[in-house]
Amino acid sequence: MKHAIIMLVYYNQDLIERTLKSFQKYRYNNDVDIFFIENPSKNSSYIKELVKKYNINYHYICNENIGGMLVELFLRNMKDTLLYNYDYISTTESDVVVDDGSIEETIYILN
């Protein structure tokens, strides 16, 4: 089953790296894709480096800062195209560390 994890990225180097490390277990599973979405900022170039370093599947930067509506707008605009083939879609922020087994538990609850 395909699972999309959409991560709203705010700049905080230590937190983003810690979060990405907690997702590494799931990165080797071909059924999980991670989407970085962000409002543009002075730190966007650093976030682009993280995308390369952690081999993030998809990275989207808005043309302008639209604030907290970003996740809702992304889901609304991509649900019938890019996200259509996923059985599960999770959203998170870049300061949330995923505990071992939490993704599996989430999928179990959704089922």
C-alpha positions as CSV (number, residue, x, y, z in Angstrom):
1,M,0.0,0.0,0.0
2,K,1.4,3.4,-1.0
3,H,1.8,6.0,1.7
4,A,2.5,9.7,1.2
5,I,3.9,11.7,4.1
6,I,3.6,15.4,3.6
7,M,5.9,17.4,5.8
8,L,5.5,21.2,6.3
9,V,9.0,22.4,6.7
10,Y,10.0,25.3,8.9
11,Y,13.6,26.2,9.3
12,N,15.2,24.8,12.4
13,Q,18.3,22.8,11.4
14,D,18.5,20.6,14.5
15,L,14.8,19.7,14.5
16,I,14.6,19.0,10.8
17,E,17.6,16.7,10.8
18,R,16.3,14.9,13.9
19,T,12.9,14.5,12.2
20,L,14.4,13.2,9.0
21,K,16.6,10.7,10.9
22,S,13.4,9.4,12.5
23,F,11.9,8.8,9.1
24,Q,14.9,7.0,7.7
25,K,13.4,3.6,8.6
26,Y,10.5,4.3,6.3
27,R,12.6,5.7,3.4
28,Y,13.8,2.3,2.4
29,N,10.3,1.1,1.9
30,N,9.3,1.7,-1.7
31,D,5.7,2.3,-0.6
32,V,6.5,5.5,1.4
33,D,7.1,8.8,-0.3
34,I,8.0,12.0,1.6
35,F,6.9,15.4,0.4
36,F,8.6,18.6,1.6
37,I,6.4,21.6,1.3
38,E,7.5,25.1,2.4
39,N,6.9,28.8,2.2
40,P,9.9,30.6,0.7
41,S,12.4,31.9,3.3
42,K,16.0,33.0,3.6
43,N,16.6,29.3,4.6
44,S,15.2,27.7,1.5
45,S,18.7,27.0,0.1
46,Y,19.6,25.0,3.3
47,I,16.4,23.1,3.0
48,K,17.2,22.2,-0.6
49,E,20.5,20.8,0.7
50,L,18.5,18.6,3.1
51,V,16.3,17.4,0.2
52,K,19.5,16.1,-1.5
53,K,21.1,14.7,1.6
54,Y,18.1,12.7,2.7
55,N,16.8,11.9,-0.8
56,I,13.4,13.4,-0.3
57,N,11.0,12.3,-3.0
58,Y,9.3,15.6,-3.7
59,H,10.0,19.2,-2.7
60,Y,7.7,22.1,-3.3
61,I,8.3,25.8,-2.5
62,C,5.6,28.3,-2.9
63,N,6.2,31.4,-4.9
64,E,5.1,33.5,-2.0
65,N,4.6,33.0,1.8
66,I,1.0,31.8,2.3
67,G,1.4,30.9,6.0
68,G,-0.3,28.0,7.7
69,M,-2.7,27.4,4.8
70,L,0.0,25.6,2.9
71,V,-0.8,22.0,3.8
72,E,-4.5,22.5,3.1
73,L,-3.9,24.1,-0.2
74,F,-1.3,21.5,-1.2
75,L,-3.8,18.7,-0.4
76,R,-6.7,20.4,-2.1
77,N,-4.6,21.0,-5.3
78,M,-2.8,17.7,-5.5
79,K,-5.4,15.2,-4.3
80,D,-6.6,14.4,-7.8
81,T,-3.2,14.3,-9.5
82,L,0.0,13.8,-7.6
83,L,-1.7,12.2,-4.5
84,Y,-4.3,10.1,-6.4
85,N,-2.4,6.8,-6.2
86,Y,-1.7,6.8,-2.5
87,D,-3.7,4.6,-0.1
88,Y,-2.7,6.7,2.9
89,I,-1.7,10.4,3.3
90,S,-0.2,11.6,6.5
91,T,0.7,15.2,7.4
92,T,3.4,16.3,9.8
93,E,5.7,19.2,10.5
94,S,9.4,19.2,10.4
95,D,9.7,19.3,14.2
96,V,7.9,16.0,14.9
97,V,10.0,13.0,15.6
98,V,8.4,9.7,14.5
99,D,8.7,6.9,17.1
100,D,9.4,3.4,16.0
101,G,6.1,1.8,15.0
102,S,4.1,4.9,14.8
103,I,3.6,4.8,11.1
104,E,2.4,1.2,11.2
105,E,0.1,2.1,14.1
106,T,-1.4,4.9,12.2
107,I,-2.1,2.7,9.2
108,Y,-3.6,0.0,11.5
109,I,-5.9,2.6,12.9
110,L,-6.9,3.9,9.5
111,N,-7.7,0.3,8.3
